[in-house]
Amino acid sequence: MSVINNQVAVSNLVSMEMLSNEEVLALIKRGSEFKASKVELPDYSSIFTTNLFFENSTRTHKSFEVAERRLGMHVIDFNTDTSSVKKGETLYDTVLTMSALGVEVCVIRHPEVDYYKELIDSSTITASIVNGGDGSGQHPSQCLLDLMTIYEEYGHFDGLKICIAGDLTHSRVAKSNMQILKRLGAEIYFAGPDEWYSEEFEAYGQYKAIDDMIEDLDVLMLLRVQHERHNGSAGFSKEDYHRTFGLTEERYSKLKDSAIIMHPAPVNRDAEIADSLVEAPKARIVAQMENGVYVRMAMLEAIMNGRHLEK
């Protein structure tokens, strides 16, 4: 891993922990350059990539696909319902097959935490791995687009008061963001139901009721209630959750004028956030989705830089 001429070079990109602060900032700035059309796009017209998504996704999956196509890559279609996965093929063998066919980048989302370890440790698989989310583990591309959105707003992270609120223990977004934001100097807080908070968060910030800090926050980062990881029931009614832990219109009015609201989406409207606030002036949810394309372009470029160095 390295930064050469303000560009990152990595062989795989599977977690935020593998990136230095310098690399994180370089990826954010590169994404901003792509967004502003300030740089000539690299020519990856000879590169084959595929998106192997074993969990449902709209934003991450399609954002990577748009990023790949903007960079001129050939995107190989993959659908778990029509693949050999239905015949019992393992993830390893699926990636081994793609690698043997000449696919150079595999973007993967999988329900197993750390699924990528055996893939990047393989001496046979030559494709680079980009983690599109591993269970309740890491989500580096979501983290980087969140960081890009905050950086666009403030131009720095040091000293910002950021609250990550909601379904903490099941959120790969929370875990990726808390680690890097603390490293970058932000002051981290956590909020949400007691049963969705654990000791692993104590090393990164304080756990407080949302009403005890709402007026002091620079960033309120709301998390989706992940019903699919609660066996269909989160233990709260939608109304109770919204009233006790969500961003109501009353809480919104207490935020500083300069504060911003974020959410990885999809949004459970009138649960994590009032329906009327999803596109409110302080909300940056749409901006996050837009930034996702550009930061993923930067990630893919970093992978190609790393592969070039290895030749």
ZIRA-V206774 format. One record per backbone hydrogen bond with DSSP energy under -1.0 kcal/mol. NH is the residue of the N-H (numbers start at 1). CO is the residue of the C=O. If there is no record, write none. Layout:
<<NH & CO> <NH & CO>>
This chain:
<<2 & 9> <4 & 7> <7 & 4> <9 & 2> <10 & 302> <13 & 129> <19 & 16> <24 & 20> <25 & 21> <26 & 22> <27 & 23> <28 & 24> <29 & 25> <30 & 26> <31 & 27> <32 & 28> <33 & 29> <34 & 30> <35 & 31> <36 & 32> <37 & 34> <38 & 33> <44 & 71> <47 & 44> <49 & 74> <50 & 105> <52 & 107> <54 & 109> <62 & 58> <63 & 59> <64 & 60> <65 & 61> <66 & 62> <67 & 63> <68 & 64> <69 & 65> <70 & 66> <71 & 67> <72 & 69> <73 & 68> <74 & 47> <76 & 49> <82 & 79> <86 & 83> <87 & 84> <88 & 85> <89 & 84> <94 & 90> <95 & 91> <96 & 92> <97 & 93> <98 & 94> <99 & 95> <100 & 96> <101 & 97> <102 & 99> <103 & 98> <104 & 48> <105 & 48> <106 & 128> <107 & 50> <108 & 130> <109 & 52> <110 & 133> <115 & 112> <117 & 114> <120 & 116> <121 & 117> <128 & 104> <130 & 106> <131 & 13> <132 & 108> <134 & 138> <135 & 110> <137 & 134> <143 & 139> <144 & 140> <145 & 141> <146 & 142> <147 & 143> <148 & 144> <149 & 145> <150 & 146> <151 & 147> <152 & 148> <153 & 149> <154 & 150> <155 & 151> <159 & 185> <160 & 157> <162 & 187> <163 & 219> <164 & 189> <165 & 221> <166 & 191> <168 & 166> <169 & 196> <171 & 168> <175 & 171> <176 & 172> <177 & 173> <178 & 174> <179 & 175> <180 & 176> <181 & 177> <182 & 178> <183 & 179> <184 & 180> <185 & 182> <186 & 181> <187 & 160> <189 & 162> <190 & 206> <191 & 164> <196 & 193> <197 & 194> <201 & 198> <202 & 199> <204 & 201> <205 & 201> <206 & 188> <208 & 190> <212 & 209> <213 & 210> <214 & 210> <216 & 213> <218 & 161> <219 & 161> <220 & 260> <221 & 163> <222 & 262> <223 & 165> <227 & 225> <229 & 226> <230 & 227> <232 & 227> <233 & 230> <241 & 237> <242 & 238> <243 & 239> <244 & 240> <245 & 241> <246 & 241> <247 & 272> <248 & 246> <252 & 248> <253 & 249> <254 & 251> <255 & 252> <259 & 256> <260 & 218> <261 & 282> <262 & 220> <269 & 267> <270 & 273> <271 & 268> <272 & 268> <274 & 247> <277 & 274> <280 & 277> <283 & 280> <284 & 261> <288 & 284> <289 & 285> <290 & 286> <291 & 287> <292 & 288> <295 & 291> <296 & 292> <297 & 293> <298 & 294> <299 & 295> <300 & 296> <301 & 297> <302 & 298> <303 & 299> <304 & 300> <305 & 301> <306 & 302> <307 & 303> <308 & 304> <309 & 305> <310 & 306>>
